[in-house]
């Protein structure tokens, strides 16, 4: 079964014998280890492991999960086993800036991301035609202070109806409620137009230009109730200078936003990100 691959993720208190036990379980089930990365966190006393496994024979993933339970119990593991051949279901939220959305749709269409987008949701109708061109349903859900609770209820309905695993904020310019963030921990990813926490609010690249910055960047992070303070998945940056106008800074920044967001989505989908409180561990 050369095209099928599983990924096992493990977090537990660090102790002797973890890798031996996991690799022994894999061998007993006829699983070939094709990649393995581990990290012993001295600051927390935790051990983290990501292991890719190729089956050499048939077998249901549910049976593998059940067979791993004794190992997990022995080492007090938080663990998950996923089939990487199954596309990740990603709902995309967008407002009126399309650079991140366009980049994401291109990567999905060309197979660079193993993602299925069942619906694109926006508080503006601008990208309905783009969604239609890609063959993706488009939902226009306007948001005002009075309609915000109803709009969020609609979003919840779409998440449930389409069996959505993750929500991607592709430059969605509305603040999600604290309750929604709490209900979907580690399942909402945002792209921010700077190296956090700099230049919040309107016209960030004009702010950067006025301050004479020497570096601009972008930050992809998980969304929490604390605005733009969620655990960071990826950051990108480039050096700039006084010759660049706010428009040129914005163009460069948008490229960084698209690239950082794509990497963050890919790492999340491939189960490379370990979320531990306010920080992340990312296996490359």
matplotlib code that plots the C-alpha trace (Angstrom):
import matplotlib.pyplot as plt

x = [0.0, 2.6, 0.3, -1.1, 0.6, -0.4, 0.9, 1.1, 1.6, 2.4, 2.9, 3.6, 5.8, 9.4, 10.8, 13.0, 11.5, 8.9, 10.5, 11.2, 7.6, 6.2, 8.5, 7.9, 4.1, 4.7, 6.8, 4.2, 1.5, 3.5, 4.1, 7.2, 8.6, 9.2, 9.9, 10.2, 11.0, 11.1, 11.6, 12.3, 11.2, 13.5, 11.4, 8.2, 9.5, 7.4, 8.3, 6.8, 6.9, 5.7, 6.0, 5.0, 4.1, 3.5, 1.4, 2.7, -0.6, -4.3, -5.9, -8.3, -7.0, -9.6, -7.9, -4.5, -5.9, -7.3, -4.1, -2.1, -4.3, -2.2, 1.0, -0.7, -2.0, 1.4, 3.1, 0.1, 0.1, -2.0, -2.0, -3.6, -3.4, -4.4, -4.5, -2.6, -4.3, -7.6, -7.9, -8.2, -11.6, -10.9, -13.5, -12.1, -13.2, -12.3, -13.3, -12.2, -8.4, -7.9, -4.1, -4.1, -7.3, -5.9, -2.6, -4.4, -6.8, -3.9, -2.0, -5.1, -6.0, -2.5, -2.2, 0.4, -2.0, -3.9, -7.0, -10.6, -12.5, -16.2, -17.2, -15.8, -17.5, -17.3, -18.9, -18.7, -19.8, -16.6, -15.1, -18.3, -17.1, -13.7, -15.2, -17.5, -14.5, -12.9, -16.1, -16.4, -19.7, -19.7, -21.7, -22.2, -22.8, -22.9, -21.7, -22.9, -22.9, -26.6, -26.2, -22.9, -24.5, -26.6, -23.6, -21.6, -24.5, -24.6, -20.8, -21.3, -24.0, -21.7, -18.9, -21.2, -22.9, -19.6, -17.8, -15.1, -11.9, -10.2, -11.2, -8.7, -9.0, -7.6, -7.6, -11.0, -11.5, -14.0, -13.2, -14.6, -16.3, -14.4, -17.0, -16.3, -12.6, -13.0, -15.3, -12.7, -9.3, -6.4, -8.9, -8.8, -5.7, -5.2, -2.6, -1.5, 0.1, 3.2, 5.6, 3.3, 2.4, 3.5, 1.2, -2.3, -5.4, -5.9, -3.2, -0.4, 2.0, 1.4, 2.2, 5.4, 6.4, 5.9, 8.0, 10.8, 10.9, 13.8, 11.9, 8.4, 6.8, 3.8, 2.6, 0.4, -1.1, -3.9, -6.9, -7.7, -10.0, -6.9, -6.9, -3.7, -2.1, -2.6, 0.2, 2.4, 2.8, 5.0, 6.5, 8.2, 10.0, 12.2, 14.4, 13.1, 14.4, 13.5, 13.1, 9.9, 6.5, 3.6, 2.2, 5.5, 5.6, 2.1, 2.9, 6.0, 4.0, 1.2, 3.6, 4.9, 1.4, 0.5, 3.7, 3.6, -0.1, 0.4, 3.2, 1.2, -1.8, 0.4, 2.1, -1.2, -2.8, 0.2, 0.0, 3.4, 2.2, 2.1, 0.0, 1.1, -0.6, 0.6, 3.4, 3.8, 6.3, 6.6, 8.2, 9.6]
y = [0.0, 2.6, 5.6, 5.3, 6.9, 7.3, 9.9, 9.2, 12.1, 11.6, 13.9, 12.6, 12.9, 12.2, 8.9, 6.1, 3.6, 5.7, 5.4, 1.7, 1.0, 3.0, 1.5, -2.0, -1.5, -0.3, -3.3, -5.7, -4.2, -4.4, -0.6, 0.8, 4.0, 6.4, 9.5, 10.2, 13.4, 13.8, 16.5, 16.2, 19.6, 20.3, 23.3, 21.2, 17.7, 16.6, 14.3, 14.9, 12.5, 12.7, 9.4, 8.7, 5.1, 3.2, 0.0, -3.1, -4.8, -3.9, -2.9, -0.4, 2.7, 2.0, -1.3, 0.4, 3.0, 0.4, -1.6, 1.4, 2.1, -0.1, 1.8, 5.1, 4.1, 2.8, 6.2, 8.5, 9.7, 12.3, 10.8, 10.7, 8.6, 10.1, 8.8, 11.4, 10.2, 11.6, 15.3, 17.7, 19.6, 23.3, 26.1, 29.4, 32.8, 35.9, 39.6, 41.9, 41.2, 38.2, 37.6, 34.9, 33.3, 33.2, 31.6, 29.0, 28.0, 27.7, 25.4, 23.2, 23.1, 22.0, 19.4, 21.2, 21.0, 17.9, 19.9, 19.9, 23.2, 22.5, 26.1, 29.7, 32.1, 35.9, 39.0, 40.5, 39.1, 40.1, 36.5, 34.7, 34.4, 33.2, 30.5, 29.4, 29.2, 26.8, 24.9, 25.7, 26.8, 30.4, 31.7, 35.5, 36.1, 39.8, 41.0, 44.1, 44.7, 43.7, 40.6, 39.3, 36.6, 35.3, 35.4, 33.3, 30.9, 30.5, 29.8, 27.1, 25.5, 25.4, 23.9, 21.1, 20.5, 20.2, 18.3, 21.0, 20.2, 23.6, 27.2, 29.3, 33.1, 34.2, 38.0, 37.9, 41.3, 40.4, 39.4, 36.0, 35.8, 34.5, 31.6, 30.5, 30.5, 28.6, 26.0, 25.4, 25.4, 24.8, 24.6, 28.3, 29.7, 33.4, 35.3, 38.7, 41.4, 41.9, 40.2, 40.3, 42.4, 45.3, 47.6, 46.5, 48.1, 49.9, 50.6, 48.6, 49.3, 53.0, 52.7, 50.8, 53.3, 56.2, 54.5, 53.8, 50.1, 48.0, 44.7, 43.7, 40.4, 38.2, 35.9, 32.8, 31.8, 29.9, 32.1, 32.6, 35.0, 37.3, 39.2, 38.4, 36.8, 33.2, 30.5, 31.3, 28.6, 30.4, 33.8, 35.2, 38.5, 40.5, 43.6, 46.9, 50.4, 54.1, 53.8, 51.7, 53.4, 52.2, 50.5, 48.7, 47.6, 46.3, 44.3, 42.7, 42.1, 40.4, 38.0, 37.2, 36.7, 34.2, 32.2, 32.1, 31.2, 28.3, 26.9, 27.1, 25.4, 22.6, 22.0, 21.9, 19.6, 17.2, 17.1, 18.7, 21.3, 20.4, 23.0, 23.4, 26.3, 29.6, 28.0, 25.6, 22.9, 22.5, 19.4, 20.3]
z = [0.0, -1.1, -1.3, 2.2, 5.2, 8.8, 11.2, 15.0, 17.4, 21.0, 24.0, 27.5, 30.5, 29.5, 30.6, 29.4, 26.9, 25.0, 21.6, 22.1, 23.0, 20.1, 17.5, 18.9, 18.5, 14.9, 14.1, 15.6, 13.4, 10.2, 10.0, 8.4, 10.0, 7.2, 9.3, 13.0, 14.9, 18.7, 21.2, 25.0, 26.5, 29.4, 30.4, 30.9, 31.4, 28.4, 25.5, 22.0, 19.0, 15.5, 13.5, 9.9, 9.3, 6.0, 6.3, 4.5, 4.6, 4.9, 8.1, 9.5, 11.3, 14.0, 14.8, 14.9, 17.3, 19.6, 19.6, 20.6, 23.7, 26.1, 25.1, 25.6, 29.0, 30.1, 29.4, 30.1, 26.5, 24.7, 21.3, 17.9, 14.8, 11.4, 7.8, 5.8, 2.6, 3.7, 2.7, 5.6, 5.6, 5.7, 5.8, 4.6, 5.9, 3.9, 3.7, 0.8, 0.5, -1.8, -1.9, 0.8, -0.5, -4.1, -3.0, -0.8, -3.6, -6.1, -3.7, -3.1, -6.8, -7.7, -5.0, -2.9, 0.1, 0.9, 1.7, 0.7, 1.0, 1.3, 1.5, 1.5, 3.8, 3.6, 5.1, 1.6, -1.8, -3.6, -4.1, -5.1, -8.7, -7.7, -5.5, -8.4, -10.8, -8.4, -8.0, -4.3, -2.7, -1.4, 1.5, 1.9, 5.6, 6.3, 9.8, 11.6, 15.4, 15.4, 13.2, 14.6, 16.9, 14.0, 11.6, 14.1, 14.5, 10.8, 10.8, 13.4, 11.3, 8.3, 10.4, 11.5, 8.2, 6.3, 8.9, 9.1, 10.9, 10.7, 10.0, 8.0, 8.4, 5.0, 5.9, 7.5, 9.1, 11.8, 15.4, 16.4, 19.8, 22.8, 23.1, 19.5, 20.1, 23.3, 21.5, 18.7, 20.4, 18.0, 15.1, 13.9, 12.1, 11.3, 9.4, 10.8, 8.8, 11.0, 13.4, 16.4, 18.2, 16.1, 14.0, 15.0, 13.5, 10.2, 7.6, 9.1, 6.2, 6.5, 10.2, 9.3, 6.7, 9.1, 11.7, 9.2, 9.9, 8.6, 8.7, 7.8, 8.4, 8.8, 11.6, 11.3, 14.6, 16.3, 17.3, 20.9, 22.8, 23.3, 20.0, 17.9, 21.0, 20.1, 19.8, 16.9, 14.2, 11.6, 10.9, 7.8, 7.2, 4.8, 5.1, 3.7, 3.6, 3.2, -0.6, -0.4, -0.4, 1.7, -1.4, -2.1, 1.6, 1.3, -1.8, -0.1, 3.0, 1.2, -0.3, 3.1, 4.5, 1.8, 2.2, 6.0, 6.0, 3.5, 5.5, 8.7, 7.1, 5.7, 9.0, 10.8, 8.2, 8.3, 12.1, 12.6, 15.2, 18.9, 20.8, 24.4, 26.2, 24.7, 22.6, 19.8, 18.9, 15.1, 13.5, 10.1]

ax = plt.figure().add_subplot(projection="3d")
ax.plot(x, y, z, "-o")
ax.set_aspect("equal")
plt.show()
